[in-house]
Amino acid sequence: MKKYIGLSIIALGMGLTSCGDFLDKLPDNRTEANTEEKIQKLLVAAYPSHEHMAFTEFASDNVDDMGETNPNTERFLDEIYSWTDVTETNNADPEGYWMDLYQCIETANMALEGIESMGGATTTTLKEAQAEALLCRAYAHFMLVNVFAQHYNANDPDAIGVSYVTETEKELNPQYQRETVHENYAHIAEDLEAALPYVGESYYTVPKYHFNRNAAYAFATRFYLYYEKYEKAIEYANKVLGTNPETMLRDWAVLQGLPYGTRYQQDNVANHFVDATLKCNLLLLTSFSNGGLSFGGFSVWHRYSHNAYLGTNETVSALARLWGGNYTSFAYQVKRYSGSNLNAWSMWRLPYLFEETDPVTGNGYRKTVYNAFTGDEVLLNRAEAYIMLKQYDKALADMNLWIHNAVGTNYKSYTATLDKVKAFMNAQEYAYDDATGMGSSLKKHLHPKFTIDAEGSEQESMIQLVLAMRRFETMPEGKRWFDIKRWGIEIPRRTMDASGVPLKITDWLKVDDPRRAIQIPQKVREAGYVPNPRQTTEPSDEVVATCINEK
């Protein structure tokens, strides 16, 4: 079986130039990696320059179909939203992300082989560079397996993963086998553990754009949470959060106080959100992206929208009811739009950047900067790990810290207790359990491949709440998709009527739906790579209707 990587590492750094304070110039990788300086420069290109946010966010339950009367869509978004194997290509598609991640892996391997050719990591600088290369290789594989395979299942050692590449390509048409997800995770753990003791920041100009210590520990926290090794997730979260975790969290009130910008009204807020000087921002990545438009001021015109119905019944206001508030009770308030073909609640978290390549024509690339890891996410990951270990007092301490940081002044006196959380959750229906089978709710039936306590229990109620917090915390960064996969959350595809409420269901993503693994890109499959399984026939209208009736 062949693995199609695409562009060689030689071409990776060509033609990319800086754009403001956010974008670094990538090196020309044609030089031999035989000095400390060359290896350091090489590793700038070991971080992805494409992102998954578009196709994982639009595939999630953070958006609904606003209906055929809204013409503002494109075939790429239609395919992503409907979980159809993507055939359209642009800078935000799965193919670009796949190619880019394997290029990052090639770069990391080149750096590692360069260090070995110099006699190994014999200096502090080379030890730190080796650690950075291992972390970049582990992170790229982690994203590949979590996007293009089913989620890790401890009880399914044969589930197909991706190719884990540990050497540079040395032949024209290399052939690689797809490993299992279990094998992928074991390799990621091996690279992580080899890197973590030597992570340093001595040669970074802007540490937040590299795997600095906190970013490396944040990565380890998320990885071990997904790996179901909860003690290790907590161990590494503690290294990030320290004894004063509140200092590692975002100051939402500052964002709320910023004036609107001049471009699509979001500049000041979005740019501050990815400020490299903020302690809460642990690893910032720059990518080719329409994110600043798709999830900023222009998001209001999208056919597939995080709309008022979702914001009221599933996400923002639904969460705020825990402490007796609504969307206005947050320190940073969602931006709401309504009108003709306008129905969106938008979170301004992704700046719109434009890299001009031709000053005469004004042509260039749209880009953005986004948070791969934040202190706020680390806190919620630790809370989830505590819940899985049934250490509820510790979990509540983290969750209350998050609440007190996220809410406005009038709600900071609220303190969640185990009884309050359980009562709050048990007072709500599960989503889609209403008479129509389309109704929204903060909580959804969970079908993980690991064991948790029964619905309505203390543990399940706590899990529902931490998932709701993370859903709010990570909009619109595409991370909700991974919780949908991890927790076996079933979601429908709903079309909304003219008044903005559900009209009909057109499809369901069920627990074991093979579409939970994004399909291997078409060019890669055409080169002989084994595709992800798919149903042999499309579900008929009768099957879809049956699914609706079952609800």
MORA-V382612 format. One record per run of one state. SS is the DSSP state (h for helix, s for strand, l for the rest). FROM is the first residue (numbers start at 1). TO is the last residue. If there is no record, write none. Layout:
ss: (SS & SS)
from: (FROM & FROM)
to: (TO & TO)
This chain:
ss: (l & s & l & h & l & h & l & h & l & s & l & h & l & h & l & h & l & s & l & s & l & s & h & l & h & l & h & l & h & l & h & l & h & l & h & l & s & l & h & l & h & l & s & l & h & l & h & l & h & s & l & s & l & s & l & s & l & s & h & l & h & s & l & h & l & h & l & h & l & h & l & s & l & s & l & h & l & h & l & h & l)
from: (1 & 2 & 3 & 9 & 12 & 36 & 47 & 53 & 58 & 64 & 66 & 75 & 82 & 94 & 118 & 124 & 149 & 160 & 161 & 175 & 176 & 180 & 181 & 197 & 207 & 210 & 213 & 227 & 230 & 242 & 245 & 249 & 252 & 258 & 267 & 274 & 281 & 289 & 291 & 295 & 297 & 302 & 304 & 306 & 308 & 314 & 316 & 324 & 327 & 330 & 331 & 335 & 340 & 342 & 347 & 353 & 359 & 363 & 375 & 389 & 392 & 407 & 408 & 409 & 412 & 418 & 427 & 458 & 475 & 480 & 487 & 491 & 497 & 502 & 510 & 514 & 517 & 522 & 527 & 541 & 551)
to: (1 & 2 & 8 & 11 & 35 & 46 & 52 & 57 & 63 & 65 & 74 & 81 & 93 & 117 & 123 & 148 & 159 & 160 & 174 & 175 & 179 & 180 & 196 & 206 & 209 & 212 & 226 & 229 & 241 & 244 & 248 & 251 & 257 & 266 & 273 & 280 & 288 & 290 & 294 & 296 & 301 & 303 & 305 & 307 & 313 & 315 & 323 & 326 & 329 & 330 & 334 & 339 & 341 & 346 & 352 & 358 & 362 & 374 & 388 & 391 & 406 & 407 & 408 & 411 & 417 & 426 & 457 & 474 & 479 & 486 & 490 & 496 & 501 & 509 & 513 & 516 & 521 & 526 & 540 & 550 & 551)
